[in-house]
Amino acid sequence: MKNLIFPFTAIVGQEKVKKALILNAINPRIGGVLIKDDKGTGKTTAVRALADLLPSLRTVKGCPFNCDPDEPGEACEVCRSGDLEVEYRKMRVVELPLGATEDRVVGSLDIGKALTEGIKALEPGILAEANRNILYVDEINLLDDHLVDVLLDAAAYGVNTVEREGISLQHPSRFILVGTMNPAEGELRPQLSDRIGIHINVGTVTDIRQRILIMKRRDEFEDDPEGFVERFAESQRELRERIMEARKLLPAVTIDDGLLELIARVCVDAGVDGHRSDIAIVRTSKAIAAFNGRRRVREEDVEDAIILVLGERIPGRTYNRENTRREMQRAREEMERERESEEPESGSSDSGSDSGEGGEGDDETRSGESAGGGSTADSGASPAASSLGALAADVEGREPETQDMDVDIKKLLRIRGKKKERLYGSRVESKTTKGRYVKSRFPTGSGDVAVDATLRAAASRGELKIEPGDIREKIRKHGARASIVLVVDISGSMFSEKKAARVKGLIERFIEDAQRHKDRISVVGFRGRDAKVIIPSTARASSFRDTVDSIRVGGTTPMAEGIKRGLEILREEKKHSEYVPFMVILSDGMPNVGVERNPKREAVAAAARLKEEDIPSAVINFEQGSRGGRDLNMEIALASGGSCYDLHDLEDPSIAVRKIMGHEREMF
């Protein structure tokens, strides 16, 4: 039975996703799409529908890398020599799972050929399958660093280089990268984020009519998939032809210098790093013009491109339609002022033609192109010939958010902790099958067999029959991460509502920071006469938001018990050399409950064990308290060998979390 795909033109809503995918299909050099979204918004459906919509690929018959016979310069070694047969293959969506090993992604030794033919050959990996296809990575921000490095290399050069002992091979790997992420679960590594051309934020459809239509179409598709696909066949054909025509037109599309200057100024004002955003905006605006059948980029094309490229790229800022127009107007005014200062005697500048406005006579416009387009939500099929502006309706984004307050870490730091041997980020041996394969060893029970080393061991005896003594396993390494224990005072030593808000705000910021750096974090709260684990050690602490929201404060302050409970967790984490243990103590320094009669002395003694066991730590005073309390916090920091920060003057102490953790990560 044929596996039918939901038609692209039948998808309701999510116009920005469809628009971004179409533009990348026209010009893959845009660099792909990063979708920050809610779950269940139809992004996977849209990606698969695009692959089904596009025409089959003309490839070299039998080539595992999907080499293009018309581009011999970019082909693999085999396809660059000799006469080639041609075949057509349907475009695919190749998924890169989070748990994939490096061998599965880049390729590994072909065991069959090694054993039967005695030759060293490559077993193609995911990057080989993805060449000229769509590479889809769900939760891309949670991808292991060693796999991110591989993606970066392939995205930068369009080539995957595989180097294993005895093997060195290259093959083309050009793909449309589509990644999805939930920002609450951590940020995407900047190097990879920078290489993805379009960044968009997608939410759940809230329009009732559209939600009803989504349900109806899904039911119709499941009840009669063939009839449903046939119903949208004409609109699918029209959109496919329009994309193919845009591909042909794209090399002829030009953009005026005035618009290039406008793009540069907007990017400078936005504070983006590097030049990739500028280039992505140019490529995107050209693709928009080509989709609309024009050979010249207009200002509205640039506006749309800025919204797509910069829309969700810069933390704390969102470029919606209104904000983008305001930024473009500001850039235009700057350009005009500079021109007037350079030519004070001239009346009016005639360089306005470079802005891209007007110019209808210079554009070769598709005959019969619709200038606008009404809503097609309740029609049988969206007319694919409508303009791209109609295909992607204006999305009202959020107003730009304010950046974190600039915090001077030197003013907050009361005691500078002793610097430890640098462990964070250094290469450590992996206890799992994740990480980069660096060498082999005799087996220890991991089951991660090093096939190449095993075969070499067998061959060294002069035969290819593998004996138990020949088996070797892989040693993998990755960058060490932190396992953070947050020990928090949730007693009632200050007005409970105000303290509860501060505690929750601090915990949320620590969780966000840990997930941004892919660290583990646990939270221990102390009050009454005991300490309890609020969040167990995890790399996905955002799933405990309800637990954080339900925190109640009150009771006495058993600080020593909190430190002891946190230390128990870190001792377990320290057994796994993959993680650097780190404790953060949040308190006003006013313990009043202990096992014996002196709770302050007990707290200092508990902190001293951190120093004895060589565990980095930091003490943070986050609320107004007595001078004696702040002094005790410093005494605890001295006993533990850690740092001490005083945030009691900050109205919102949570704004300092990122700076504090950045400083601490440099210390351990």
C-alpha positions in Angstrom: 0.0 0.0 0.0 1.3 3.4 -1.0 2.3 5.6 2.0 0.5 8.9 1.1 1.7 12.2 2.5 -0.6 15.0 3.7 -0.5 17.6 0.9 1.6 20.7 1.6 -1.2 23.0 0.2 -3.7 21.4 2.5 -1.9 22.5 5.7 -3.9 25.1 7.6 -2.1 27.9 9.4 1.7 27.9 10.2 2.3 30.3 7.3 5.8 31.2 8.5 6.9 27.6 8.5 5.5 27.0 5.0 7.1 30.2 3.8 10.5 29.4 5.3 10.5 25.9 3.8 9.5 27.1 0.3 12.2 29.7 0.3 14.9 27.1 1.3 13.5 24.8 -1.5 14.1 27.6 -3.9 17.6 28.5 -2.6 19.1 25.9 -0.2 22.0 28.2 0.3 19.8 30.3 2.7 21.0 27.8 5.3 17.9 26.0 6.6 15.2 26.8 9.2 15.3 26.8 13.0 11.8 26.5 14.4 11.2 27.5 18.0 7.8 26.1 18.8 5.1 24.4 20.8 4.6 20.7 20.5 2.0 19.4 18.0 2.0 22.4 15.7 2.4 20.4 12.5 6.0 21.2 11.7 6.9 17.6 11.0 3.9 17.3 8.7 5.0 20.4 6.8 8.5 19.2 6.4 7.4 15.8 5.0 4.8 17.5 2.8 7.5 19.7 1.3 9.7 16.7 0.4 6.7 15.0 -1.2 5.8 18.2 -3.1 9.2 18.7 -4.7 10.2 16.8 -7.9 12.3 13.7 -7.8 16.1 14.1 -7.7 18.2 13.2 -10.8 20.9 11.0 -9.3 23.7 8.7 -10.3 22.3 5.2 -10.3 23.4 3.1 -7.3 25.3 6.0 -5.6 24.8 6.0 -1.8 25.5 9.7 -1.7 22.8 10.8 -4.2 25.4 12.5 -6.4 24.1 14.8 -9.1 25.2 13.6 -12.5 25.1 17.2 -13.8 27.6 18.4 -11.1 30.6 16.1 -11.5 32.8 18.6 -9.6 30.7 18.0 -6.4 30.4 14.2 -6.8 32.1 11.5 -4.8 35.3 9.8 -6.1 33.4 6.9 -7.8 30.9 9.2 -9.6 33.7 11.5 -10.9 35.1 8.7 -13.1 33.6 6.7 -15.9 30.2 6.7 -17.7 27.3 6.9 -15.3 23.7 5.7 -15.4 21.0 8.1 -14.2 18.0 7.4 -12.1 15.3 9.5 -10.3 14.8 9.2 -6.6 12.0 10.8 -4.5 13.3 13.6 -2.2 13.4 12.4 1.4 13.3 13.7 5.0 16.3 12.2 6.8 16.0 12.4 10.6 18.9 12.7 12.9 17.9 11.2 16.3 19.4 12.8 19.5 20.9 9.5 20.6 22.7 8.8 17.3 26.4 7.8 17.6 29.0 9.6 15.6 29.6 6.5 13.5 25.9 6.5 12.5 26.0 10.1 11.5 29.3 10.3 9.6 29.6 6.7 8.5 31.5 3.7 9.7 33.5 0.7 8.4 31.6 -1.6 6.0 32.0 -4.9 7.9 30.6 -7.0 5.0 33.3 -5.8 2.5 36.0 -6.0 5.1 35.2 -9.6 5.9 34.3 -10.9 2.4 36.5 -8.9 0.2 39.3 -7.9 2.6 39.0 -4.2 1.6 38.4 -1.1 3.7 35.2 0.7 2.6 32.7 3.1 4.1 29.2 2.3 5.4 27.4 5.5 4.6 25.8 7.4 7.5 23.0 9.9 8.0 25.0 12.7 6.3 25.3 10.6 3.2 21.6 9.9 3.1 20.9 13.6 3.7 22.8 14.8 0.7 20.4 16.8 -1.6 17.6 15.9 0.8 16.1 17.5 4.0 17.9 16.8 7.3 15.5 17.1 10.1 16.7 17.4 13.7 14.0 17.5 16.4 15.1 19.2 19.7 18.4 20.3 17.9 19.4 22.3 21.0 19.8 19.0 22.9 22.1 17.4 20.4 25.5 16.3 21.8 28.4 18.7 21.1 30.4 16.1 19.1 27.4 15.7 16.7 27.0 19.5 16.5 30.7 19.7 15.4 30.0 17.2 12.6 27.0 19.3 11.5 29.0 22.5 11.5 31.7 21.0 9.3 29.1 19.6 6.8 27.1 22.9 6.8 30.2 25.0 6.3 31.8 23.0 3.4 28.9 20.9 1.9 31.3 17.9 2.3 31.4 15.2 5.0 34.9 14.0 5.7 35.2 10.6 7.3 38.6 9.7 8.9 38.9 6.4 10.7 42.1 4.4 11.2 43.0 3.3 7.7 40.1 5.1 6.1 39.9 8.7 4.8 37.0 9.5 2.5 35.0 12.5 1.5 31.5 12.7 0.0 29.1 15.6 -0.8 26.7 16.5 2.0 24.5 19.4 1.0 21.1 19.5 2.6 18.3 21.7 3.8 18.6 21.7 7.6 15.4 21.9 9.5 15.8 22.0 13.3 13.2 22.4 16.0 13.7 23.4 19.7 12.0 24.5 22.8 14.0 27.5 24.2 12.9 26.5 27.7 15.1 23.4 27.4 18.3 25.3 26.6 19.7 27.4 23.9 21.3 26.2 20.7 25.0 26.4 20.5 25.9 29.8 18.9 28.1 28.3 16.2 25.3 26.2 14.8 22.6 28.8 15.4 24.6 31.3 13.4 24.7 28.9 10.4 21.0 28.4 10.2 19.6 31.1 7.9 16.0 31.5 9.1 14.8 31.6 12.7 11.1 31.6 13.4 8.9 31.2 16.4 5.7 29.1 15.9 2.8 28.9 18.3 -0.4 26.9 18.4 -3.1 28.1 16.1 -5.7 29.9 18.2 -8.2 30.9 15.5 -11.3 28.8 16.1 -12.2 28.5 12.5 -8.7 27.3 11.5 -8.7 24.8 14.4 -12.0 23.4 13.2 -10.6 23.2 9.6 -7.5 21.4 10.9 -9.6 18.8 12.5 -11.8 18.4 9.4 -8.9 18.0 7.0 -7.1 15.5 9.2 -10.3 13.4 9.5 -10.9 13.6 5.7 -7.3 12.6 5.0 -7.4 9.6 7.3 -10.8 8.4 6.1 -9.9 8.7 2.4 -6.2 9.5 1.8 -6.2 8.9 -1.9 -9.3 11.1 -2.5 -8.0 13.8 -0.2 -4.6 13.9 -2.0 -6.4 14.0 -5.4 -8.5 16.9 -4.2 -5.3 19.0 -3.7 -3.4 17.6 -6.7 -3.9 20.8 -8.8 -2.8 23.2 -6.1 0.2 20.9 -5.4 1.1 21.0 -9.1 0.8 24.8 -9.3 3.0 25.3 -6.3 5.6 22.8 -7.5 5.8 24.5 -10.9 6.1 27.9 -9.3 9.0 26.7 -7.1 10.8 25.2 -10.1 10.4 28.4 -12.1 11.7 30.4 -9.2 14.8 28.1 -9.0 15.5 28.8 -12.7 14.9 32.6 -12.3 17.0 32.9 -9.1 20.5 33.3 -10.7 19.1 36.3 -12.6 17.7 38.2 -9.6 19.5 41.3 -8.6 19.5 43.6 -5.6 20.3 47.3 -5.6 23.2 48.8 -3.6 20.7 50.9 -1.7 18.9 47.9 -0.3 22.3 46.2 0.5 23.1 49.3 2.6 19.7 49.1 4.3 20.3 45.5 5.2 23.7 46.2 6.6 22.5 49.1 8.8 19.6 47.1 10.2 21.9 44.2 11.1 24.4 46.6 12.7 21.7 48.2 14.7 20.4 44.8 15.7 23.9 44.0 17.1 24.2 40.6 15.3 27.6 38.9 15.4 29.4 38.4 12.1 28.0 38.7 8.6 26.0 35.6 8.1 22.7 37.3 8.9 23.3 40.0 6.3 24.0 37.3 3.7 21.0 35.2 4.7 18.7 38.3 4.4 20.1 38.9 0.8 19.6 35.3 -0.2 16.1 35.2 1.3 15.0 38.4 -0.3 16.2 37.2 -3.7 14.3 33.9 -3.2 11.2 35.9 -2.4 11.5 38.0 -5.5 12.1 34.9 -7.6 9.0 33.2 -6.2 7.0 36.2 -7.2 8.5 36.0 -10.7 10.6 39.2 -10.5 14.2 39.8 -11.5 14.8 42.6 -9.0 14.4 42.7 -5.2 12.0 45.2 -3.8 12.0 46.8 -0.3 9.0 44.7 0.8 11.0 41.6 -0.1 13.8 42.8 2.2 11.3 43.5 4.9 9.9 39.9 4.7 13.5 38.5 4.7 14.5 40.5 7.8 11.4 39.2 9.7 12.4 35.6 8.8 16.1 35.9 9.4 16.3 38.2 12.4 12.8 37.5 13.8 13.8 35.2 16.6 17.6 35.2 16.3 18.5 37.7 18.9 17.8 36.8 22.5 15.3 39.3 24.1 14.3 40.9 20.8 11.6 40.0 18.2 11.3 41.5 14.8 7.6 41.5 13.9 6.2 43.5 11.0 5.9 46.8 13.0 9.3 46.6 14.6 11.0 45.7 11.3 9.4 48.7 9.5 10.5 51.0 12.3 14.1 49.7 12.1 14.1 50.0 8.3 12.8 53.6 8.6 15.5 54.5 11.1 18.1 53.0 8.7 16.7 55.0 5.8 16.8 58.2 7.8 20.5 57.6 8.7 21.3 57.0 5.1 19.6 60.3 4.1 21.3 62.3 6.8 24.7 61.0 5.7 24.0 61.8 2.1 22.9 65.3 3.0 26.0 65.9 5.0 28.2 64.6 2.1 26.4 66.8 -0.5 25.2 69.9 1.4 24.7 72.0 -1.8 22.6 69.6 -3.7 18.9 69.9 -3.4 17.5 66.5 -3.1 19.2 63.2 -3.5 18.3 61.1 -6.5 19.6 57.9 -4.9 16.1 57.0 -3.8 15.8 54.7 -6.8 18.2 52.4 -5.0 15.8 51.8 -2.3 14.0 49.3 -4.4 10.6 51.2 -4.3 8.8 51.3 -7.6 10.9 50.0 -10.5 7.9 48.2 -12.0 9.2 48.7 -15.5 12.4 47.0 -14.7 10.8 43.9 -13.3 9.8 41.0 -15.4 6.6 39.9 -13.7 4.8 36.7 -14.1 1.7 37.2 -16.2 -1.5 36.7 -14.3 0.2 37.0 -10.8 -2.2 37.8 -8.1 -1.3 41.0 -6.3 -3.0 40.0 -3.1 -5.0 37.1 -1.8 -7.9 36.7 0.5 -8.3 34.0 3.2 -8.5 30.5 1.8 -8.9 28.7 5.1 -12.3 27.2 4.3 -11.8 26.6 0.5 -11.0 23.3 -1.0 -7.4 24.2 -1.9 -5.2 27.2 -1.5 -4.3 28.7 -4.9 -0.6 28.1 -5.2 -0.3 31.0 -7.7 -1.1 33.6 -5.0 1.8 35.8 -4.0 4.2 34.7 -1.3 3.0 37.6 0.8 -0.5 36.0 0.8 1.0 32.6 1.4 2.6 33.9 4.6 0.3 36.3 6.4 1.8 38.9 8.7 2.5 37.5 12.0 2.2 39.8 15.0 5.2 39.1 17.1 5.9 40.1 20.6 7.3 43.5 21.4 11.0 43.5 22.0 11.8 42.3 25.4 14.3 44.1 27.6 17.8 42.5 28.1 19.0 41.4 31.5 20.1 44.3 33.6 23.9 44.8 33.3 25.3 43.4 36.5 28.8 44.2 37.7 30.1 40.9 39.1 32.9 42.6 40.9 30.5 44.6 43.1 28.6 41.5 44.0 31.6 39.3 44.8 32.5 39.4 48.5 34.9 36.5 48.5 36.7 35.1 45.5 36.8 31.3 45.7 40.0 29.3 45.2 40.5 28.4 41.6 40.3 24.7 41.0 42.0 22.6 38.3 40.3 23.3 35.1 37.8 20.5 34.5 34.7 22.0 33.0 34.6 21.6 29.3 37.7 19.4 29.2 37.6 16.1 27.3 36.5 13.2 29.6 35.8 9.6 28.9 32.1 8.9 28.2 30.3 6.2 30.2 27.8 5.8 27.4 27.8 5.3 23.6 27.7 9.1 23.2 30.8 11.1 22.4 33.6 11.0 19.9 35.4 7.7 19.3 39.0 8.3 20.0 40.6 4.9 20.5 39.9 1.3 21.5 40.6 -1.1 24.4 39.9 -4.6 25.6 36.3 -4.9 26.5 34.9 -3.8 29.9 31.3 -4.7 29.2 30.0 -1.5 27.5 29.0 -3.4 24.4 30.2 -0.5 22.2 32.3 -2.7 19.8 35.2 -1.1 17.9 34.8 -3.0 14.6 37.9 -1.6 13.0 40.1 -2.4 15.9 38.6 -5.9 16.2 39.2 -6.7 12.6 42.8 -5.4 12.9 43.4 -7.7 15.9 42.1 -10.7 13.9 44.1 -9.7 10.8 47.3 -9.5 12.9 47.0 -13.2 13.4 46.9 -13.7 9.6 43.2 -14.6 9.3 39.8 -12.9 9.2 38.2 -15.3 11.6 37.3 -13.3 14.7 38.1 -15.0 18.1 36.8 -13.7 21.5 40.3 -12.4 22.3 40.2 -10.1 19.2 37.2 -8.1 20.4 37.8 -4.5 21.2 35.5 -1.8 22.5 35.4 2.0 21.8 36.7 4.7 24.1 34.6 7.8 23.6 35.2 11.3 24.9 33.2 14.5 25.2 33.4 17.8 27.0 32.8 17.6 30.8 29.6 19.2 32.0 28.6 20.4 35.5 26.3 18.7 37.9 24.9 21.5 40.0 23.1 21.2 43.3 21.1 24.2 44.3 20.7 24.3 48.1 17.9 26.8 48.8 16.7 28.4 52.0 12.9 28.0 51.9 12.3 28.8 55.6 10.2 31.7 56.8 13.0 34.1 57.8 11.3 36.9 55.8 7.8 37.7 54.6 6.8 34.5 52.9 5.1 35.8 49.7 8.0 38.0 48.8 10.5 35.3 49.6 8.6 32.7 47.6 8.7 34.9 44.6 12.4 35.5 44.9 13.1 31.8 45.5 11.1 30.7 42.4 12.7 33.4 40.2 16.2 32.3 41.2 15.5 28.6 40.7 14.0 29.3 37.3 17.1 31.3 36.2 19.4 28.6 37.5 17.5 26.0 35.5 17.5 28.1 32.4 21.3 28.6 32.7 22.0 24.9 33.3 20.0 23.9 30.3 21.6 26.5 28.1 25.0 24.9 29.0 23.6 21.3 29.0 24.5 20.8 32.6 22.6 18.7 35.1 20.9 20.4 38.0 19.1 19.3 41.2 17.4 21.5 43.8 17.4 20.9 47.6 15.2 23.0 49.8 15.7 23.3 53.6 13.1 24.4 56.2 11.6 23.1 59.3 14.0 20.6 60.7 15.0 18.8 57.5 16.0 19.2 53.9 14.2 17.7 50.9 15.0 17.1 47.2 12.7 19.4 45.3 14.1 18.5 41.9 16.3 15.3 41.4 19.5 15.5 39.4 18.4 15.9 35.8 19.3 17.6 32.5 15.6 18.3 31.8 14.7 20.4 34.8 12.2 22.5 32.9 9.8 19.6 33.2 9.6 20.3 36.9 8.1 23.8 36.5 4.9 22.8 38.3 7.1 21.6 41.2 8.8 25.0 41.4 5.6 26.9 41.2 4.2 24.9 44.1 7.0 25.8 46.5 5.8 27.1 49.8 8.1 28.9 52.3 7.9 28.9 56.1 9.3 27.4 59.2 12.8 27.3 60.7 16.2 27.3 58.9 18.2 24.0 59.1 21.1 25.1 56.8 23.5 22.3 57.8 20.9 19.7 56.8 20.5 21.3 53.4 24.3 21.3 52.8 24.6 17.7 53.9 21.7 16.6 51.6 23.3 18.4 48.7 26.6 16.8 49.4 25.1 13.3 49.3 23.8 14.0 45.8 27.2 15.4 44.6 29.1 12.4 46.0 27.0 10.2 43.7 27.5 12.5 40.8 31.3 12.6 41.4 31.5 8.8 40.9 30.6 9.5 37.3 33.7 11.3 36.0 31.7 12.8 33.2 30.3 15.6 35.5 32.0 18.3 37.5 30.2 18.6 40.9 29.2 22.2 42.0 27.1 23.4 44.9 25.3 26.7 45.1 24.0 27.7 48.6 21.2 30.4 48.6 20.5 31.8 52.0 20.4 34.8 54.2 22.9 33.2 56.6 20.5 32.9 59.5 20.3 29.1 60.4 18.4 28.5 63.6 18.0 24.7 63.8 20.6 22.1 64.1 21.2 18.6 65.4 23.1 20.0 68.4 22.8 23.4 70.0 24.9 25.6 67.6 23.3 25.6 64.1 25.7 28.2 62.8 28.8 26.1 63.8 27.1 23.0 62.2 26.5 24.9 59.0 30.2 25.9 58.8 31.3 22.4 59.6 29.1 21.0 56.8 30.5 23.5 54.4 34.0 22.5 55.3 33.3 19.0 54.0 33.0 20.5 50.5 36.6 21.7 50.7 37.8 18.4 52.1 36.1 16.5 49.2 37.4 19.1 46.6 33.9 20.1 45.5 33.6 23.7 44.0 30.9 25.9 45.6 29.4 29.3 45.8 27.3 31.0 48.6 24.8 33.6 47.5 23.0 36.0 50.0 19.8 36.8 48.1 17.7 38.6 50.6 17.7 41.4 53.2 19.0 40.2 56.5 21.2 41.1 59.4 24.8 42.0 59.0 25.5 38.9 61.1 23.8 36.7 58.5 25.9 38.1 55.7 29.0 37.6 57.8 28.1 34.0 58.4 27.6 33.4 54.6 31.1 34.7 54.1 32.4 32.4 56.8 30.6 29.4 55.1 32.2 30.4 51.8 35.7 30.5 53.4 35.1 27.1 55.0 34.1 25.6 51.7 36.8 27.2 49.7 34.2 28.8 47.4 33.0 32.2 46.4 30.5 34.5 48.1 28.1 36.9 46.4 25.8 39.4 48.0 22.7 40.2 46.0 20.6 41.7 48.8 20.6 45.2 47.3 19.1 43.9 44.0 15.4 44.2 43.7 15.4 41.1 41.5 18.4 38.9 42.4 17.7 36.5 39.6 19.1 38.9 37.0 22.6 38.2 38.3 22.4 34.4 37.9 23.8 34.3 34.4 26.8 36.5 35.3 27.5 34.6 38.5 27.5 31.2 36.7 29.6 32.5 33.9 32.2 33.6 36.4 32.1 30.3 38.3 32.4 28.1 35.2 35.8 29.8 34.6 36.8 28.8 38.1 36.3 25.0 37.9 
